């Protein structure tokens, strides 16, 4: 029987949905990732801490791809970092830009303020602000506003789902602003997190969790979705992605779920963004 957090005790929910419980030496793993990200920033051409809003962390990094020989502007991917809405930073994931920029796609990484300084409602507002800002400033950023895709990891996967359920016409943007979405190890339903230690920082209550449940609200942009999870992740993450794919399919979207053998919660995102991997190629197909 598939994992159902509603039928489990808090200890079991914590095991399934807190990656630090199942990835050995988590701090060392994350430290090594930060080292790779810093090395990439030394080599990549980037514009850092571009402000998209007034709140402290409403900034983004831009890693531009070049226009083609005919002067056609490159597509862009907005990548939303994870950290359970309470940690990490766009800078810790800069290395993910390396291969996708080389493939001709501009990589845009927004930051957002973190719990407990703000709420999940605030974070969703900020990420939405970043998308609106990118679209409206596409010419200055040197990107094709008609070829924007969105992706995110873990909490960023949840935020990807939240951006897919927005009515963008309410903000003067096209309904189908995204040409594709790639949520990786997404926490699409925040409610079970209320039963984990993570909620000490995130401070969800039931109303806030349900307002920000991307499983309960159908996606609005008609864009293909690729939901990816590491094969070594606990069943909880797999079930959430499977449920999100089903939500997308019920809304009439093309949606696929993939489990990547041999990768855990923190390593699967690097495999997705690695040139030559099957999932990297699938991601690039969304821009075509």
N, C-alpha and C positions, 0 to 999 in steps of 0.2 A: 504494500500500500504506500502511496506517495506521502511524503512528509506533509503534515497539516499542523501548523503551529498552534491552531486553536485547540488541538487535542493533546498538547505536550506541556510539560512543566517548564518553568523558567530556565532551569539548568540545561535542558535539551534544546530549547530555543537559542540560548546563548551559544551552545556548541555549533549549531547549524548556521547561525547568522552573524557570529563575531569571528572574523578570520583569524584573529590573534589566538584563538583557541585551537586552531588546526594547522597553522603554518609554523613549523619549528623556527626558533630564532628570528621572530618577526622583526625585531628592532634592527638586527644585523642586515636582514633582507632589505628593509626600507633605507637603511644607511647606504648600502651599496647602490640602490636606485638613485639616491640623491647625488652620489659621486658621478654616476653616468650622466645624470642630467646636467651637472655643473660642467663636465667635460664637453658636452654637446653645445652648451651655451658659448664656450670658448671658440667653437668652430663654426657655428651657424651664424648666418646673417639674420639679425633680429631687431625688432623695435620693441622695447620693453616698457611695461608700466604705462601704457596708453590709457588715459582715463576715459571711462564710458559713463561714469556717474559720480555723484558727490560723496557717497559713503566711503569709509576708509579703504576698503579693498575692492572697490569697483574700478578695477584696472584690468588690462589684458595685455598679453604678449602676441606679437605678430611675427611669423616666420614666413616671409614672402617667397612665392615661386615666381618664376619669370613668365612674362607673356611669350606666346609662341612666335614663330618666325613671321607670321602674318599679323602680329600685334594683338591677337586675341587674348583677352584677360584670362588669367587662370581661375579655376574654381577654388572654393574655400571650404575647409572643414573647421567647425567649431568643436573643440574638445573640452569637456568639463571634467575636472579632476575629482577624485574621490577623497575619502578621509572621514566617512560617516558624518558629514555635515559639521564636523567639529575639529578637523585637523587637515594637515597637508597644505599644499600651495601649488600654484601653476608652475613655479620654478622647479619643483621636484619632478616634473614630467617633461621637461624640455626636450629630452632625447627622443621622445616619441615623434617629434617633428622631422627628424633627420631623413628618414626614408620617404615619407609622404611628400615632403618638399622636393626631394630629388625626383619624385614621380610627377611633378608638375602641379601640385596642389598646395595652396597657401594654408598654413596651419595657424589657427587662432585659438589662444588659450586664455579664457577669462578667469579671473579670480573672483571670489565672493567672500563676504564676511562670514565668520564661523560662530557656531554655538559654543558656549552659552551667551556670547555677547549679543547675538541676534537669534531670531527664531527661524524655524524651517519656512514659515510663510515669508519672512524677509529674504531668505536665500533664493527662493523661487522668484520673488520679485526682481532680485538683482540679476539673476541669470537671464530672465526675460528682458530686462533692460539692456543686457549685453547683446542679445540677439537683435533687438530693435536698432541699437546703435550701429552694429556691424552692417546691417542691411542699409540703413540710411546713409552711411558713410562709405559704401562700397567703392565708389569712384575714387575717393581719396586713398583708400586702402589698396587700390589696384587689383580688385577682385571682381569676378562676374557675379553680380547679385542674383542672377537666375540659376546659379549652380552652387548652392550652399547646402552642405550636409552637416549633420550634427552627430556627435558621439560622446560617450562618457563612460567612466569606470566606477563601479560600486555605487556610492552615493551619487556620483556623476551619471551613472546609468539611470538612477531614479530621476535625476534632474533632466536627463534626455527625454525620458518618458513624460515628464511634466511639460517640457517644451513641445512635445508632440501633441499634447491635449489642449494647447492654447488656441483660442480663436484669434488668429493674427489679424483678421480684417478689422477687429476692434481697435487696433493700433495703427491702422492705415497701411498694413502690409498685405501681401497676397496671402490667400488662404493656404496655398501650397508652397510656403516659403522654403521648405526643405525638400531636397531631391532624394534624400535617404537618411536613415538613422542607424547607428550601430551602438546600442547599449551593451556594455560588457559587464557581466556579474552585477547586474542592476538590483538594487533594493527597491523594487517597484511599489511595494506596499509598506509604508512606515509603521503600521500598527504593531506588528510583532516586535519591533525594536523597543516598544514601551515595556517589554518583558525582559530586557537585557540591561547590562550595566552601562551600555552606551547612553541610555536615556538619562543618566545622571547629568550629562552635558547637554544633550539635545532637548530635554524637558518637554517632550511631546505629551499632549493630552489627547483624548480620543477625538475631539472635534478637529484639532489641528492635523492629526494623523489621517483622518478621513478626508479632509479638504485636500490633502496632498497625496492621495492614493491614485496612482496612475493606472491601476488595474480596474478601478471602478468607473473610469471615464474614457470613452473611446477616443483614439487619436483623431485629430482634425485634418492635418495635412495628408494628402493622398500620396504617401511616399513609402517605398519599400523599407522594411525593417529587418536587420540581421541581429539577433540576440545571441550572444556568445558567453559561455561559461567554461572555466577550467575544469578538465575532467577530474582533477583531484579535489575539487571543492566539495563541501558537504551537500547533501541532497537539498537543503533549504534554498540555496542559490539556484540550483537547477530548476526546482519547482517554480520559483518566482519568475524566472525567464520563460519557462514553458507557459505559465499563465499569462504573461504579457504577450507572447506571440499569439496565443488564443484570442486575447482581447483585440489585438490588431486584425486578426483574420476575420473576426466577427464584424469588425468595422469596414471590411472590404479591402483591407490592405494586403499586399504581398508581404508575408512575414516568414522568417525561417529561424530555427533554433539550432545552435551547434554546441557540442561539448568537445573541448580540445584535450585529448588524452595527454597526460604527463605534465599538466600545468596547474598550479595552485592559484589562489585568488590574486596574489600580487605579481605573478609571472605571466599570467595569460594575456594581460593587456600589452605586454612587450612583444609577445608572439603575434598578436593581431596587427601591430604596427611594424612588424619586421618584413621588409621587402623579400618576396619569394615565398612567403607563407600563403596558403590557400585563402586565408581570411583577409589578408592584406589585399589580395587580388579582388576578392569579393567587394571589399570596401571601395576600391578604386572603380569598380564597375558602376557604382551608384552615381558617379560624376559624369558618366557617358550618356 
